[in-house]
Amino acid sequence: MRDAAGAPTPHARHWRRTRRMTAVLLALWLATGFGTAFYARELATLTVFGWPLSFYLAAQGSALVYLAIIGGYAWRMRILDRDCQRERRR
């Protein structure tokens, strides 16, 4: 959507930014889930507190990354929504 001057509307800019951020976070989620399983044998040679690193990442690390993704999404969406509201008021 474009306004009379040909510039994207605040709504269009907001959704473009939201889709881009969602794509990046989904790629991070996929890399975390796939990387842990794909490289499990190589990661098993390293240990953390006596446990193989692959076990640690599968049990704890992935969950922490997922939590960070959710927190980052909520934080960034708050900023994007606030900016969109400000642009719409102008």
CNS distance restraints for C-alpha pairs under 8 A (distance, minus, plus):
assign (resid   1 and name CA) (resid   8 and name CA) 5.87 0.50 0.50
assign (resid   1 and name CA) (resid   9 and name CA) 6.01 0.50 0.50
assign (resid   1 and name CA) (resid  12 and name CA) 5.96 0.50 0.50
assign (resid   2 and name CA) (resid   6 and name CA) 5.26 0.50 0.50
assign (resid   2 and name CA) (resid   7 and name CA) 5.29 0.50 0.50
assign (resid   2 and name CA) (resid   8 and name CA) 4.38 0.50 0.50
assign (resid   2 and name CA) (resid   9 and name CA) 5.32 0.50 0.50
assign (resid   2 and name CA) (resid  12 and name CA) 7.89 0.50 0.50
assign (resid   3 and name CA) (resid   7 and name CA) 5.62 0.50 0.50
assign (resid   3 and name CA) (resid   8 and name CA) 6.24 0.50 0.50
assign (resid   3 and name CA) (resid   9 and name CA) 5.75 0.50 0.50
assign (resid   8 and name CA) (resid  12 and name CA) 5.97 0.50 0.50
assign (resid   8 and name CA) (resid  13 and name CA) 6.26 0.50 0.50
assign (resid   9 and name CA) (resid  13 and name CA) 6.30 0.50 0.50
assign (resid  10 and name CA) (resid  14 and name CA) 6.02 0.50 0.50
assign (resid  10 and name CA) (resid  84 and name CA) 5.99 0.50 0.50
assign (resid  10 and name CA) (resid  87 and name CA) 6.05 0.50 0.50
assign (resid  10 and name CA) (resid  88 and name CA) 6.29 0.50 0.50
assign (resid  11 and name CA) (resid  15 and name CA) 6.36 0.50 0.50
assign (resid  11 and name CA) (resid  84 and name CA) 6.96 0.50 0.50
assign (resid  12 and name CA) (resid  16 and name CA) 6.14 0.50 0.50
assign (resid  13 and name CA) (resid  17 and name CA) 6.20 0.50 0.50
assign (resid  14 and name CA) (resid  18 and name CA) 6.12 0.50 0.50
assign (resid  14 and name CA) (resid  80 and name CA) 6.77 0.50 0.50
assign (resid  14 and name CA) (resid  81 and name CA) 7.53 0.50 0.50
assign (resid  14 and name CA) (resid  84 and name CA) 6.13 0.50 0.50
assign (resid  15 and name CA) (resid  19 and name CA) 5.97 0.50 0.50
assign (resid  16 and name CA) (resid  20 and name CA) 6.21 0.50 0.50
assign (resid  17 and name CA) (resid  21 and name CA) 6.16 0.50 0.50
assign (resid  17 and name CA) (resid  80 and name CA) 7.84 0.50 0.50
assign (resid  18 and name CA) (resid  22 and name CA) 6.08 0.50 0.50
assign (resid  18 and name CA) (resid  77 and name CA) 7.50 0.50 0.50
assign (resid  18 and name CA) (resid  80 and name CA) 7.74 0.50 0.50
assign (resid  19 and name CA) (resid  23 and name CA) 6.10 0.50 0.50
assign (resid  20 and name CA) (resid  24 and name CA) 6.36 0.50 0.50
assign (resid  21 and name CA) (resid  25 and name CA) 6.21 0.50 0.50
assign (resid  21 and name CA) (resid  73 and name CA) 7.94 0.50 0.50
assign (resid  22 and name CA) (resid  26 and name CA) 6.03 0.50 0.50
assign (resid  22 and name CA) (resid  73 and name CA) 7.93 0.50 0.50
assign (resid  23 and name CA) (resid  27 and name CA) 6.14 0.50 0.50
assign (resid  24 and name CA) (resid  28 and name CA) 6.29 0.50 0.50
assign (resid  25 and name CA) (resid  29 and name CA) 6.14 0.50 0.50
assign (resid  25 and name CA) (resid  69 and name CA) 6.53 0.50 0.50
assign (resid  25 and name CA) (resid  73 and name CA) 7.82 0.50 0.50
assign (resid  26 and name CA) (resid  30 and name CA) 6.08 0.50 0.50
assign (resid  27 and name CA) (resid  31 and name CA) 6.04 0.50 0.50
assign (resid  28 and name CA) (resid  32 and name CA) 6.10 0.50 0.50
assign (resid  29 and name CA) (resid  33 and name CA) 6.22 0.50 0.50
assign (resid  29 and name CA) (resid  65 and name CA) 7.88 0.50 0.50
assign (resid  29 and name CA) (resid  66 and name CA) 6.86 0.50 0.50
assign (resid  29 and name CA) (resid  69 and name CA) 7.67 0.50 0.50
assign (resid  30 and name CA) (resid  34 and name CA) 5.79 0.50 0.50
assign (resid  30 and name CA) (resid  35 and name CA) 7.94 0.50 0.50
assign (resid  31 and name CA) (resid  35 and name CA) 5.35 0.50 0.50
assign (resid  32 and name CA) (resid  36 and name CA) 6.12 0.50 0.50
assign (resid  32 and name CA) (resid  62 and name CA) 6.42 0.50 0.50
assign (resid  32 and name CA) (resid  65 and name CA) 7.55 0.50 0.50
assign (resid  33 and name CA) (resid  37 and name CA) 6.72 0.50 0.50
assign (resid  33 and name CA) (resid  62 and name CA) 6.95 0.50 0.50
assign (resid  34 and name CA) (resid  38 and name CA) 5.89 0.50 0.50
assign (resid  35 and name CA) (resid  39 and name CA) 5.79 0.50 0.50
assign (resid  35 and name CA) (resid  40 and name CA) 7.96 0.50 0.50
assign (resid  36 and name CA) (resid  40 and name CA) 5.75 0.50 0.50
assign (resid  36 and name CA) (resid  54 and name CA) 6.57 0.50 0.50
assign (resid  36 and name CA) (resid  57 and name CA) 6.67 0.50 0.50
assign (resid  36 and name CA) (resid  58 and name CA) 6.49 0.50 0.50
assign (resid  36 and name CA) (resid  62 and name CA) 7.94 0.50 0.50
assign (resid  37 and name CA) (resid  54 and name CA) 7.99 0.50 0.50
assign (resid  37 and name CA) (resid  58 and name CA) 7.93 0.50 0.50
assign (resid  39 and name CA) (resid  43 and name CA) 6.06 0.50 0.50
assign (resid  39 and name CA) (resid  54 and name CA) 7.81 0.50 0.50
assign (resid  40 and name CA) (resid  44 and name CA) 5.97 0.50 0.50
assign (resid  40 and name CA) (resid  54 and name CA) 5.04 0.50 0.50
assign (resid  41 and name CA) (resid  45 and name CA) 7.35 0.50 0.50
assign (resid  41 and name CA) (resid  54 and name CA) 7.46 0.50 0.50
assign (resid  43 and name CA) (resid  52 and name CA) 7.11 0.50 0.50
assign (resid  43 and name CA) (resid  53 and name CA) 5.44 0.50 0.50
assign (resid  43 and name CA) (resid  54 and name CA) 5.05 0.50 0.50
assign (resid  44 and name CA) (resid  52 and name CA) 4.78 0.50 0.50
assign (resid  44 and name CA) (resid  53 and name CA) 5.51 0.50 0.50
assign (resid  44 and name CA) (resid  54 and name CA) 5.20 0.50 0.50
assign (resid  44 and name CA) (resid  55 and name CA) 7.46 0.50 0.50
assign (resid  45 and name CA) (resid  52 and name CA) 6.59 0.50 0.50
assign (resid  45 and name CA) (resid  53 and name CA) 7.43 0.50 0.50
assign (resid  46 and name CA) (resid  52 and name CA) 5.79 0.50 0.50
assign (resid  46 and name CA) (resid  53 and name CA) 5.41 0.50 0.50
assign (resid  47 and name CA) (resid  51 and name CA) 5.19 0.50 0.50
assign (resid  47 and name CA) (resid  52 and name CA) 4.37 0.50 0.50
assign (resid  47 and name CA) (resid  53 and name CA) 5.02 0.50 0.50
assign (resid  48 and name CA) (resid  52 and name CA) 6.29 0.50 0.50
assign (resid  48 and name CA) (resid  53 and name CA) 5.80 0.50 0.50
assign (resid  48 and name CA) (resid  56 and name CA) 7.21 0.50 0.50
assign (resid  51 and name CA) (resid  55 and name CA) 6.73 0.50 0.50
assign (resid  51 and name CA) (resid  56 and name CA) 6.63 0.50 0.50
assign (resid  52 and name CA) (resid  56 and name CA) 6.42 0.50 0.50
assign (resid  53 and name CA) (resid  57 and name CA) 6.03 0.50 0.50
assign (resid  54 and name CA) (resid  58 and name CA) 6.09 0.50 0.50
assign (resid  55 and name CA) (resid  59 and name CA) 5.99 0.50 0.50
assign (resid  56 and name CA) (resid  60 and name CA) 5.57 0.50 0.50
assign (resid  56 and name CA) (resid  61 and name CA) 6.34 0.50 0.50
assign (resid  57 and name CA) (resid  61 and name CA) 4.08 0.50 0.50
assign (resid  57 and name CA) (resid  62 and name CA) 5.64 0.50 0.50
assign (resid  58 and name CA) (resid  62 and name CA) 5.76 0.50 0.50
assign (resid  58 and name CA) (resid  63 and name CA) 7.88 0.50 0.50
assign (resid  59 and name CA) (resid  63 and name CA) 7.20 0.50 0.50
assign (resid  60 and name CA) (resid  64 and name CA) 6.29 0.50 0.50
assign (resid  61 and name CA) (resid  65 and name CA) 6.22 0.50 0.50
assign (resid  62 and name CA) (resid  66 and name CA) 6.14 0.50 0.50
assign (resid  63 and name CA) (resid  67 and name CA) 6.15 0.50 0.50
assign (resid  64 and name CA) (resid  68 and name CA) 6.14 0.50 0.50
assign (resid  65 and name CA) (resid  69 and name CA) 6.15 0.50 0.50
assign (resid  66 and name CA) (resid  70 and name CA) 6.30 0.50 0.50
assign (resid  67 and name CA) (resid  71 and name CA) 6.16 0.50 0.50
assign (resid  68 and name CA) (resid  72 and name CA) 5.91 0.50 0.50
assign (resid  69 and name CA) (resid  73 and name CA) 6.00 0.50 0.50
assign (resid  70 and name CA) (resid  74 and name CA) 6.21 0.50 0.50
assign (resid  71 and name CA) (resid  75 and name CA) 6.12 0.50 0.50
assign (resid  72 and name CA) (resid  76 and name CA) 5.98 0.50 0.50
assign (resid  73 and name CA) (resid  77 and name CA) 5.89 0.50 0.50
assign (resid  74 and name CA) (resid  78 and name CA) 6.17 0.50 0.50
assign (resid  75 and name CA) (resid  79 and name CA) 6.68 0.50 0.50
assign (resid  76 and name CA) (resid  80 and name CA) 6.20 0.50 0.50
assign (resid  77 and name CA) (resid  81 and name CA) 5.86 0.50 0.50
assign (resid  78 and name CA) (resid  82 and name CA) 6.10 0.50 0.50
assign (resid  79 and name CA) (resid  83 and name CA) 6.16 0.50 0.50
assign (resid  80 and name CA) (resid  84 and name CA) 6.11 0.50 0.50
assign (resid  81 and name CA) (resid  85 and name CA) 6.20 0.50 0.50
assign (resid  82 and name CA) (resid  86 and name CA) 6.31 0.50 0.50
assign (resid  83 and name CA) (resid  87 and name CA) 6.24 0.50 0.50
assign (resid  84 and name CA) (resid  88 and name CA) 6.19 0.50 0.50
assign (resid  85 and name CA) (resid  89 and name CA) 6.35 0.50 0.50
assign (resid  86 and name CA) (resid  90 and name CA) 6.76 0.50 0.50
